[in-house]
Amino acid sequence: MEQQQDVARSERRGGILSRLPFRPSDAGPEESLEALLRLVKQRNSRIDAREIQRAHAFAEASHRGQKRLSGEDFIEHPIAVATILADLGMDLTTLQAALLHDV
């Protein structure tokens, strides 16, 4: 119940929880990566998107074929973590670490 209230509060404020996919049908890995790259460009235009894509490519190759218990592609989790950190304005190294933290 408390978690639902937190999500509702975040959605009203337009916070990060309202932008993250919670179910496999909400978005695929490609859409999630595109959303991450758009957010990085908005929050910190000095970050080289190619470096984010490079870290993502390595993580995606490492997790290819892996699924979470929910059924979603495993790569969705690192992308979601990186998205949260991008929303907080973190630097390139932090975003790369987020994408690679389960490799």
mmCIF file of the C-alpha atoms, coordinates in Angstrom:
data_MODEL
# 
_entry.id   MODEL 
# 
loop_
_atom_site.group_PDB 
_atom_site.id 
_atom_site.type_symbol 
_atom_site.label_atom_id 
_atom_site.label_alt_id 
_atom_site.label_comp_id 
_atom_site.label_asym_id 
_atom_site.label_entity_id 
_atom_site.label_seq_id 
_atom_site.pdbx_PDB_ins_code 
_atom_site.Cartn_x 
_atom_site.Cartn_y 
_atom_site.Cartn_z 
_atom_site.occupancy 
_atom_site.B_iso_or_equiv 
_atom_site.pdbx_formal_charge 
_atom_site.auth_seq_id 
_atom_site.auth_comp_id 
_atom_site.auth_asym_id 
_atom_site.auth_atom_id 
_atom_site.pdbx_PDB_model_num 
ATOM 1   C CA . MET A 1 1   ? 0.000  0.000   0.000   1.00 0.00 ? 1   MET A CA 1 
ATOM 2   C CA . GLU A 1 2   ? 2.778  2.420   0.936   1.00 0.00 ? 2   GLU A CA 1 
ATOM 3   C CA . GLN A 1 3   ? 4.640  1.665   -2.307  1.00 0.00 ? 3   GLN A CA 1 
ATOM 4   C CA . GLN A 1 4   ? 1.494  2.405   -4.335  1.00 0.00 ? 4   GLN A CA 1 
ATOM 5   C CA . GLN A 1 5   ? 1.154  5.747   -2.558  1.00 0.00 ? 5   GLN A CA 1 
ATOM 6   C CA . ASP A 1 6   ? 4.805  6.565   -3.315  1.00 0.00 ? 6   ASP A CA 1 
ATOM 7   C CA . VAL A 1 7   ? 4.291  5.744   -6.997  1.00 0.00 ? 7   VAL A CA 1 
ATOM 8   C CA . ALA A 1 8   ? 1.106  7.838   -7.124  1.00 0.00 ? 8   ALA A CA 1 
ATOM 9   C CA . ARG A 1 9   ? 2.906  10.781  -5.473  1.00 0.00 ? 9   ARG A CA 1 
ATOM 10  C CA . SER A 1 10  ? 5.797  10.484  -7.926  1.00 0.00 ? 10  SER A CA 1 
ATOM 11  C CA . GLU A 1 11  ? 3.423  10.351  -10.900 1.00 0.00 ? 11  GLU A CA 1 
ATOM 12  C CA . ARG A 1 12  ? 1.627  13.500  -9.767  1.00 0.00 ? 12  ARG A CA 1 
ATOM 13  C CA . ARG A 1 13  ? 4.962  15.305  -9.543  1.00 0.00 ? 13  ARG A CA 1 
ATOM 14  C CA . GLY A 1 14  ? 6.176  13.873  -12.866 1.00 0.00 ? 14  GLY A CA 1 
ATOM 15  C CA . GLY A 1 15  ? 9.041  12.132  -11.039 1.00 0.00 ? 15  GLY A CA 1 
ATOM 16  C CA . ILE A 1 16  ? 11.238 9.326   -12.273 1.00 0.00 ? 16  ILE A CA 1 
ATOM 17  C CA . LEU A 1 17  ? 8.872  6.558   -11.170 1.00 0.00 ? 17  LEU A CA 1 
ATOM 18  C CA . SER A 1 18  ? 6.264  7.823   -13.613 1.00 0.00 ? 18  SER A CA 1 
ATOM 19  C CA . ARG A 1 19  ? 8.744  7.415   -16.493 1.00 0.00 ? 19  ARG A CA 1 
ATOM 20  C CA . LEU A 1 20  ? 10.105 3.946   -15.746 1.00 0.00 ? 20  LEU A CA 1 
ATOM 21  C CA . PRO A 1 21  ? 8.616  0.846   -17.350 1.00 0.00 ? 21  PRO A CA 1 
ATOM 22  C CA . PHE A 1 22  ? 7.344  -1.519  -14.651 1.00 0.00 ? 22  PHE A CA 1 
ATOM 23  C CA . ARG A 1 23  ? 5.989  -4.303  -16.857 1.00 0.00 ? 23  ARG A CA 1 
ATOM 24  C CA . PRO A 1 24  ? 7.550  -6.006  -19.887 1.00 0.00 ? 24  PRO A CA 1 
ATOM 25  C CA . SER A 1 25  ? 4.750  -4.704  -22.115 1.00 0.00 ? 25  SER A CA 1 
ATOM 26  C CA . ASP A 1 26  ? 5.433  -1.052  -21.285 1.00 0.00 ? 26  ASP A CA 1 
ATOM 27  C CA . ALA A 1 27  ? 8.621  -0.700  -23.311 1.00 0.00 ? 27  ALA A CA 1 
ATOM 28  C CA . GLY A 1 28  ? 11.302 -2.852  -24.823 1.00 0.00 ? 28  GLY A CA 1 
ATOM 29  C CA . PRO A 1 29  ? 15.050 -2.484  -24.342 1.00 0.00 ? 29  PRO A CA 1 
ATOM 30  C CA . GLU A 1 30  ? 15.406 -0.331  -27.465 1.00 0.00 ? 30  GLU A CA 1 
ATOM 31  C CA . GLU A 1 31  ? 12.767 2.137   -26.294 1.00 0.00 ? 31  GLU A CA 1 
ATOM 32  C CA . SER A 1 32  ? 14.278 2.209   -22.807 1.00 0.00 ? 32  SER A CA 1 
ATOM 33  C CA . LEU A 1 33  ? 17.735 2.958   -24.212 1.00 0.00 ? 33  LEU A CA 1 
ATOM 34  C CA . GLU A 1 34  ? 16.325 5.731   -26.416 1.00 0.00 ? 34  GLU A CA 1 
ATOM 35  C CA . ALA A 1 35  ? 14.568 7.246   -23.394 1.00 0.00 ? 35  ALA A CA 1 
ATOM 36  C CA . LEU A 1 36  ? 17.824 7.075   -21.404 1.00 0.00 ? 36  LEU A CA 1 
ATOM 37  C CA . LEU A 1 37  ? 19.755 8.811   -24.183 1.00 0.00 ? 37  LEU A CA 1 
ATOM 38  C CA . ARG A 1 38  ? 17.121 11.567  -24.451 1.00 0.00 ? 38  ARG A CA 1 
ATOM 39  C CA . LEU A 1 39  ? 17.257 12.104  -20.692 1.00 0.00 ? 39  LEU A CA 1 
ATOM 40  C CA . VAL A 1 40  ? 21.073 12.235  -20.698 1.00 0.00 ? 40  VAL A CA 1 
ATOM 41  C CA . LYS A 1 41  ? 20.956 14.856  -23.453 1.00 0.00 ? 41  LYS A CA 1 
ATOM 42  C CA . GLN A 1 42  ? 18.460 16.939  -21.427 1.00 0.00 ? 42  GLN A CA 1 
ATOM 43  C CA . ARG A 1 43  ? 20.250 16.669  -18.085 1.00 0.00 ? 43  ARG A CA 1 
ATOM 44  C CA . ASN A 1 44  ? 23.907 16.796  -19.126 1.00 0.00 ? 44  ASN A CA 1 
ATOM 45  C CA . SER A 1 45  ? 24.549 17.624  -22.773 1.00 0.00 ? 45  SER A CA 1 
ATOM 46  C CA . ARG A 1 46  ? 28.318 17.345  -22.221 1.00 0.00 ? 46  ARG A CA 1 
ATOM 47  C CA . ILE A 1 47  ? 28.064 13.557  -21.894 1.00 0.00 ? 47  ILE A CA 1 
ATOM 48  C CA . ASP A 1 48  ? 29.046 11.740  -25.090 1.00 0.00 ? 48  ASP A CA 1 
ATOM 49  C CA . ALA A 1 49  ? 26.048 9.561   -25.980 1.00 0.00 ? 49  ALA A CA 1 
ATOM 50  C CA . ARG A 1 50  ? 28.352 7.209   -27.899 1.00 0.00 ? 50  ARG A CA 1 
ATOM 51  C CA . GLU A 1 51  ? 30.014 6.249   -24.608 1.00 0.00 ? 51  GLU A CA 1 
ATOM 52  C CA . ILE A 1 52  ? 26.618 5.430   -23.091 1.00 0.00 ? 52  ILE A CA 1 
ATOM 53  C CA . GLN A 1 53  ? 25.788 3.355   -26.177 1.00 0.00 ? 53  GLN A CA 1 
ATOM 54  C CA . ARG A 1 54  ? 29.142 1.574   -25.926 1.00 0.00 ? 54  ARG A CA 1 
ATOM 55  C CA . ALA A 1 55  ? 28.545 0.607   -22.282 1.00 0.00 ? 55  ALA A CA 1 
ATOM 56  C CA . HIS A 1 56  ? 25.001 -0.469  -23.170 1.00 0.00 ? 56  HIS A CA 1 
ATOM 57  C CA . ALA A 1 57  ? 26.228 -2.628  -26.076 1.00 0.00 ? 57  ALA A CA 1 
ATOM 58  C CA . PHE A 1 58  ? 28.671 -4.441  -23.786 1.00 0.00 ? 58  PHE A CA 1 
ATOM 59  C CA . ALA A 1 59  ? 26.014 -4.956  -21.090 1.00 0.00 ? 59  ALA A CA 1 
ATOM 60  C CA . GLU A 1 60  ? 23.420 -6.065  -23.648 1.00 0.00 ? 60  GLU A CA 1 
ATOM 61  C CA . ALA A 1 61  ? 25.817 -8.618  -25.144 1.00 0.00 ? 61  ALA A CA 1 
ATOM 62  C CA . SER A 1 62  ? 26.648 -9.893  -21.655 1.00 0.00 ? 62  SER A CA 1 
ATOM 63  C CA . HIS A 1 63  ? 22.963 -10.310 -20.734 1.00 0.00 ? 63  HIS A CA 1 
ATOM 64  C CA . ARG A 1 64  ? 21.688 -11.477 -24.142 1.00 0.00 ? 64  ARG A CA 1 
ATOM 65  C CA . GLY A 1 65  ? 19.056 -14.155 -23.695 1.00 0.00 ? 65  GLY A CA 1 
ATOM 66  C CA . GLN A 1 66  ? 18.725 -13.589 -19.937 1.00 0.00 ? 66  GLN A CA 1 
ATOM 67  C CA . LYS A 1 67  ? 15.283 -12.881 -18.504 1.00 0.00 ? 67  LYS A CA 1 
ATOM 68  C CA . ARG A 1 68  ? 14.190 -11.652 -15.095 1.00 0.00 ? 68  ARG A CA 1 
ATOM 69  C CA . LEU A 1 69  ? 11.575 -13.616 -13.143 1.00 0.00 ? 69  LEU A CA 1 
ATOM 70  C CA . SER A 1 70  ? 9.043  -11.045 -14.356 1.00 0.00 ? 70  SER A CA 1 
ATOM 71  C CA . GLY A 1 71  ? 9.763  -12.114 -17.941 1.00 0.00 ? 71  GLY A CA 1 
ATOM 72  C CA . GLU A 1 72  ? 11.383 -8.864  -19.013 1.00 0.00 ? 72  GLU A CA 1 
ATOM 73  C CA . ASP A 1 73  ? 14.802 -8.802  -20.632 1.00 0.00 ? 73  ASP A CA 1 
ATOM 74  C CA . PHE A 1 74  ? 17.509 -8.605  -17.977 1.00 0.00 ? 74  PHE A CA 1 
ATOM 75  C CA . ILE A 1 75  ? 19.085 -5.553  -19.642 1.00 0.00 ? 75  ILE A CA 1 
ATOM 76  C CA . GLU A 1 76  ? 16.006 -3.530  -18.633 1.00 0.00 ? 76  GLU A CA 1 
ATOM 77  C CA . HIS A 1 77  ? 17.235 -3.423  -15.019 1.00 0.00 ? 77  HIS A CA 1 
ATOM 78  C CA . PRO A 1 78  ? 20.628 -1.790  -15.733 1.00 0.00 ? 78  PRO A CA 1 
ATOM 79  C CA . ILE A 1 79  ? 18.927 0.655   -18.113 1.00 0.00 ? 79  ILE A CA 1 
ATOM 80  C CA . ALA A 1 80  ? 16.383 1.551   -15.418 1.00 0.00 ? 80  ALA A CA 1 
ATOM 81  C CA . VAL A 1 81  ? 19.172 2.137   -12.877 1.00 0.00 ? 81  VAL A CA 1 
ATOM 82  C CA . ALA A 1 82  ? 21.064 4.322   -15.369 1.00 0.00 ? 82  ALA A CA 1 
ATOM 83  C CA . THR A 1 83  ? 17.853 6.242   -16.098 1.00 0.00 ? 83  THR A CA 1 
ATOM 84  C CA . ILE A 1 84  ? 17.336 7.032   -12.423 1.00 0.00 ? 84  ILE A CA 1 
ATOM 85  C CA . LEU A 1 85  ? 20.932 8.233   -12.128 1.00 0.00 ? 85  LEU A CA 1 
ATOM 86  C CA . ALA A 1 86  ? 20.699 10.259  -15.353 1.00 0.00 ? 86  ALA A CA 1 
ATOM 87  C CA . ASP A 1 87  ? 17.596 11.953  -13.953 1.00 0.00 ? 87  ASP A CA 1 
ATOM 88  C CA . LEU A 1 88  ? 19.698 12.913  -10.938 1.00 0.00 ? 88  LEU A CA 1 
ATOM 89  C CA . GLY A 1 89  ? 22.311 14.471  -13.257 1.00 0.00 ? 89  GLY A CA 1 
ATOM 90  C CA . MET A 1 90  ? 25.094 11.966  -12.638 1.00 0.00 ? 90  MET A CA 1 
ATOM 91  C CA . ASP A 1 91  ? 28.273 11.943  -14.734 1.00 0.00 ? 91  ASP A CA 1 
ATOM 92  C CA . LEU A 1 92  ? 29.333 9.595   -17.548 1.00 0.00 ? 92  LEU A CA 1 
ATOM 93  C CA . THR A 1 93  ? 31.344 7.239   -15.345 1.00 0.00 ? 93  THR A CA 1 
ATOM 94  C CA . THR A 1 94  ? 28.400 6.763   -12.986 1.00 0.00 ? 94  THR A CA 1 
ATOM 95  C CA . LEU A 1 95  ? 26.024 6.047   -15.873 1.00 0.00 ? 95  LEU A CA 1 
ATOM 96  C CA . GLN A 1 96  ? 28.467 3.563   -17.386 1.00 0.00 ? 96  GLN A CA 1 
ATOM 97  C CA . ALA A 1 97  ? 28.790 1.839   -14.006 1.00 0.00 ? 97  ALA A CA 1 
ATOM 98  C CA . ALA A 1 98  ? 25.002 1.628   -13.761 1.00 0.00 ? 98  ALA A CA 1 
ATOM 99  C CA . LEU A 1 99  ? 24.762 -0.058  -17.149 1.00 0.00 ? 99  LEU A CA 1 
ATOM 100 C CA . LEU A 1 100 ? 27.591 -2.467  -16.330 1.00 0.00 ? 100 LEU A CA 1 
ATOM 101 C CA . HIS A 1 101 ? 26.873 -3.190  -12.661 1.00 0.00 ? 101 HIS A CA 1 
ATOM 102 C CA . ASP A 1 102 ? 25.517 -6.717  -13.262 1.00 0.00 ? 102 ASP A CA 1 
ATOM 103 C CA . VAL A 1 103 ? 28.061 -7.806  -15.889 1.00 0.00 ? 103 VAL A CA 1 
# 
